Amino acid sequence: MPNRSVIKIYPLILGLLTIFSFPAKAAPLSAKFDGQGKAPDKKTLERTRINRALLAASAYGDLDYVKKLFKKKADVNTKWFDERTPLMEAARSGHVKIVEFLLDAGADPKAVDEDRNGALHHAMLARNNQAQIVQLLARHGADIRLKGSGNVAVLHSGYYNPETIRFLIANGAKGDINHQGWGNEYDCRRNHTVLNEAAGEPGQTEMVRYLISQGADVNLKTCFGITSLTEAVNDDNIETAIVLIEAGANVNAQKIEGTNNFIGKETVLMGAAFNGTTPMVRLLLASGADANIKDDAGRDALFYARRGLELGVKHYTGRGGNHTEVIELLQKAGAKE
């Protein structure tokens, strides 16, 4: 339950910002005057204060306060300076009851903020009640295939949640399963697909299998050249790696050429060798991984295994660490000194 003293102070702060800062879209204060040298009247200021309080209460999760503000004629579709609505704030914060109340009160589920993100994009960022809120918004007409900031699809715009993903795919988002947002060498997260996310999560082998059955491309690369197999190998998800390989994942795929952030052209075998994860290295070699491919700096998997041993990788990752055994496996597989 929200702290009442905090919820009283929060709208007050926003109310002060109303006077001295950004005007709410529902009651614009085009600068501080109306063009004729007149300051906004008390009614306009009060309306803006109420709408600001609605935004705050929706984000904070106080349904009683939200209802109280509606009795004062708050605008359900008022917007903050970044164009966010109360519905977006409530969805982003995981407040199911408030989302439901706002929708019933006429909140527009298709509205977008200044970055073109809709309420569904904000709901995907909710750590609590994500699936419930996404389903609520979809039932009220929110666009499941809307592309938001960075051309990111709703399907992979926030925290990974299997229940949400299955719902979205079953209700029209299947066409976005291989969609990638814009990315670059400094920010590649938006370029990931939902399969990338699932492959890097522990215990999500069945979801990976489901996504593949729905048409997910196992060899699609991000702007860093990372594939879903890379994600599985990096997180030592061997069961997921097996599913991906059986579906045709390229075991010799290399990352892109070097950038400001990393040495390029690493293979998944190099990553597994560096971590010292013997079962994963054995799987990759048995599946055709080439132990003699070199990265941008001319280094092969054997180098990565020895480097991992030298650095004591297990101390930092808590897994793997069997570098001596990995080195022997690579040598038996024909790795050249």
C-alpha positions in Angstrom: 0.0 0.0 0.0 1.5 3.4 -0.9 2.7 5.6 1.9 0.0 8.3 2.2 2.4 11.1 3.2 4.5 10.4 0.1 1.5 10.3 -2.2 0.4 13.7 -0.8 3.8 15.3 -1.3 4.4 13.8 -4.8 1.4 15.6 -6.5 2.3 18.8 -4.6 5.8 18.7 -6.1 4.3 18.1 -9.6 1.9 20.9 -8.9 4.7 23.3 -8.3 6.4 22.1 -11.5 3.1 22.9 -13.3 3.6 26.6 -12.4 7.3 26.9 -13.1 8.0 24.3 -15.7 6.4 22.1 -18.3 2.8 22.5 -19.2 0.5 19.5 -19.3 -0.9 18.8 -22.7 -4.5 18.8 -21.4 -4.1 22.4 -20.1 -1.3 24.0 -22.1 0.3 27.1 -20.7 1.9 28.2 -23.9 4.8 29.7 -22.1 3.6 31.6 -19.0 1.2 33.9 -20.8 -1.6 33.7 -23.3 0.1 35.9 -25.9 -1.6 39.0 -24.6 0.6 39.4 -21.5 -1.9 37.7 -19.2 -0.9 34.9 -16.8 -3.0 31.7 -16.8 -6.1 32.0 -14.7 -6.6 30.0 -11.5 -9.0 27.6 -13.2 -6.3 26.6 -15.7 -3.7 26.2 -13.1 -6.0 24.1 -10.9 -6.9 21.9 -13.9 -3.2 21.4 -14.7 -2.4 20.6 -11.0 -5.1 18.0 -10.9 -3.9 16.4 -14.2 -0.3 16.3 -12.9 -1.5 14.7 -9.7 -3.3 12.0 -11.8 0.0 11.2 -13.6 1.8 10.9 -10.3 -0.9 8.8 -8.6 -1.1 6.5 -11.6 2.6 5.9 -11.6 2.8 5.5 -7.8 -0.2 3.1 -7.6 -2.8 4.8 -5.4 -6.1 3.8 -6.8 -8.1 5.7 -4.2 -6.3 8.9 -5.0 -6.9 8.4 -8.7 -10.6 8.0 -8.1 -10.6 11.1 -6.0 -8.9 13.1 -8.8 -11.6 11.9 -11.3 -14.2 13.4 -9.0 -12.4 16.6 -9.6 -12.7 16.1 -13.4 -9.1 15.0 -14.1 -8.4 14.4 -17.8 -7.9 10.6 -18.3 -5.7 11.3 -21.4 -3.7 14.2 -20.0 0.0 14.1 -21.0 3.3 14.8 -19.3 6.0 16.8 -21.1 7.3 13.6 -22.7 3.8 12.8 -23.9 3.2 10.0 -21.4 -0.3 9.4 -20.3 -1.6 8.2 -16.9 -2.3 4.8 -18.6 1.3 4.5 -19.7 2.6 5.4 -16.2 0.3 2.8 -14.6 1.2 0.1 -17.2 4.9 0.7 -16.8 4.7 0.5 -13.0 2.6 -2.7 -13.1 -0.5 -1.4 -11.4 -3.2 -3.6 -12.8 -6.2 -2.1 -11.0 -5.3 1.4 -12.1 -4.8 0.3 -15.7 -8.2 -1.3 -15.6 -9.8 1.7 -14.0 -8.3 4.2 -16.5 -9.4 2.0 -19.5 -12.9 1.9 -18.2 -12.8 5.7 -17.7 -11.9 6.2 -21.4 -8.1 6.1 -21.5 -6.8 5.8 -25.1 -4.8 2.5 -25.4 -3.5 3.6 -28.8 -1.9 6.8 -27.7 1.9 7.2 -28.1 4.5 9.2 -26.3 7.1 11.5 -27.9 9.2 8.4 -28.7 6.3 6.6 -30.5 6.0 4.1 -27.6 2.5 3.0 -26.8 1.1 1.8 -23.5 2.0 -1.8 -24.5 5.7 -0.8 -24.8 5.5 0.7 -21.4 3.7 -2.4 -20.0 6.6 -4.6 -21.3 8.8 -2.7 -18.9 6.7 -3.7 -15.9 8.5 -6.1 -13.5 5.1 -7.1 -11.9 1.8 -8.1 -13.5 3.3 -7.7 -17.0 1.2 -10.4 -18.7 -2.1 -9.2 -17.1 -1.6 -5.6 -18.1 -0.6 -6.5 -21.7 -3.7 -8.7 -22.0 -5.9 -5.9 -20.6 -4.5 -3.4 -23.1 -4.8 -5.7 -26.0 -8.4 -6.5 -25.2 -9.1 -2.7 -25.2 -7.6 -2.3 -28.7 -3.9 -1.5 -28.1 -1.8 -2.1 -31.3 0.2 -5.3 -30.7 2.4 -4.6 -33.7 3.2 -1.0 -33.0 6.8 -0.1 -33.5 8.2 2.3 -30.9 11.4 4.0 -30.1 14.3 2.7 -32.2 11.7 0.8 -34.4 11.4 -1.7 -31.5 8.4 -4.1 -31.7 6.2 -4.6 -28.6 7.2 -8.3 -28.7 10.7 -7.7 -27.5 10.6 -4.2 -26.1 11.0 -4.9 -22.4 11.5 -7.6 -19.7 11.4 -11.1 -21.0 8.2 -12.9 -19.8 7.2 -16.3 -21.4 3.5 -15.8 -20.6 3.5 -12.4 -22.3 5.4 -13.6 -25.3 3.0 -16.5 -25.9 0.0 -14.3 -25.6 1.4 -11.7 -28.0 2.3 -14.3 -30.7 -1.0 -16.0 -30.4 -2.8 -12.6 -30.8 -1.2 -11.1 -33.8 2.5 -10.5 -33.1 3.8 -13.6 -34.8 4.9 -11.4 -37.8 7.3 -9.6 -35.5 9.1 -12.7 -34.3 12.2 -11.9 -36.4 11.8 -8.1 -36.3 14.9 -6.2 -35.2 14.9 -2.6 -34.0 17.7 -0.2 -34.9 21.0 -0.6 -33.2 24.7 0.4 -33.4 28.0 -0.5 -31.8 27.2 1.5 -28.7 23.6 0.3 -28.1 22.6 -3.1 -29.6 20.0 -4.2 -27.2 17.1 -2.9 -29.3 18.4 -5.0 -32.2 17.8 -8.3 -30.3 15.0 -10.6 -31.2 12.8 -12.4 -28.7 14.7 -15.7 -29.5 17.9 -14.0 -28.5 16.3 -13.1 -25.2 14.9 -16.6 -24.5 18.1 -18.3 -25.5 20.0 -16.3 -22.9 17.6 -17.1 -20.1 18.0 -20.2 -17.9 15.3 -22.8 -18.0 13.7 -21.5 -21.2 14.4 -24.4 -23.6 10.8 -25.1 -24.2 10.1 -21.4 -25.0 13.1 -21.5 -27.5 11.5 -24.6 -29.1 8.2 -22.9 -29.2 9.6 -19.7 -30.9 11.4 -21.9 -33.5 8.1 -23.6 -34.2 6.6 -20.2 -34.8 9.2 -19.2 -37.3 12.0 -17.7 -35.3 15.3 -17.5 -37.3 18.0 -19.3 -35.3 20.8 -17.7 -37.3 19.6 -14.0 -37.3 22.4 -11.8 -36.0 22.3 -8.6 -33.9 24.3 -5.6 -34.8 27.2 -7.1 -32.8 26.9 -10.3 -34.9 25.5 -12.2 -31.9 23.2 -15.1 -32.6 20.8 -17.0 -30.3 23.4 -19.7 -30.0 25.9 -17.2 -28.8 23.4 -16.2 -26.0 22.9 -19.9 -25.0 26.6 -20.6 -25.0 27.5 -17.5 -23.0 25.0 -18.5 -20.4 25.9 -22.2 -20.5 22.4 -23.2 -21.4 23.4 -26.5 -23.0 19.9 -27.9 -23.5 18.9 -24.7 -25.3 22.1 -24.9 -27.4 21.2 -28.5 -28.4 17.7 -27.3 -29.6 19.2 -24.4 -31.5 21.8 -26.6 -33.2 19.2 -29.2 -34.1 17.2 -26.4 -35.7 20.2 -25.5 -37.9 22.1 -22.9 -35.8 25.5 -22.2 -37.4 28.2 -23.4 -34.9 30.9 -21.4 -36.7 29.1 -18.1 -36.9 31.4 -15.2 -36.1 30.6 -11.9 -34.5 31.0 -8.8 -36.6 34.4 -7.2 -37.3 36.0 -5.4 -34.4 34.5 -2.1 -33.1 35.4 0.3 -30.4 33.8 -2.1 -27.9 35.4 -5.5 -28.6 37.6 -7.7 -30.8 35.5 -9.1 -33.5 34.9 -12.4 -35.3 34.8 -14.5 -32.2 33.0 -17.8 -32.5 30.8 -19.5 -30.0 33.5 -22.1 -29.5 35.9 -19.4 -28.4 33.3 -18.2 -25.8 32.8 -21.7 -24.4 36.6 -22.3 -24.4 37.2 -19.1 -22.5 34.5 -20.0 -19.9 36.0 -23.5 -19.6 32.6 -25.2 -20.0 33.5 -28.7 -21.0 30.1 -30.1 -21.9 29.4 -27.1 -24.1 32.8 -27.3 -25.9 32.2 -31.1 -26.4 28.8 -30.4 -27.9 30.1 -27.7 -30.3 33.0 -29.8 -31.5 30.7 -32.8 -32.1 28.4 -30.5 -34.0 31.1 -29.3 -36.4 32.7 -26.3 -34.7 36.1 -25.5 -36.2 38.8 -25.2 -33.5 41.1 -23.3 -35.9 39.0 -20.3 -36.9 40.7 -17.1 -35.8 39.3 -13.8 -34.6 40.3 -10.3 -35.7 43.4 -10.5 -33.7 44.5 -13.9 -35.1 43.5 -15.8 -31.9 41.9 -19.2 -31.9 39.8 -21.2 -29.4 42.9 -22.7 -27.8 44.1 -19.2 -27.0 40.8 -18.4 -25.4 40.9 -21.5 -23.3 44.4 -20.7 -22.0 43.4 -17.1 -21.4 40.4 -18.2 -19.4 42.7 -20.5 -17.3 45.1 -17.7 -16.7 42.4 -15.3 -15.6 40.6 -17.8 -13.4 37.2 -17.2 -15.1 35.3 -19.4 -12.8 36.0 -17.1 -9.9 34.0 -14.4 -11.7 31.3 -16.4 -13.5 30.7 -19.2 -11.0 30.6 -21.8 -13.7 32.9 -23.7 -16.0 36.5 -23.4 -15.1 37.6 -26.7 -16.6 40.1 -25.1 -18.9 42.7 -27.9 -18.7 40.2 -30.4 -19.9 38.9 -28.0 -22.6 42.5 -27.5 -23.9 42.8 -31.3 -24.3 39.5 -31.5 -26.1 40.6 -28.8 -28.5 43.9 -30.4 -29.2 42.2 -33.7 -29.9 39.9 -31.9 -32.3 42.9 -30.7 -34.3 43.6 -27.3 -32.8 46.9 -26.1 -34.1 49.5 -24.7 -31.7 
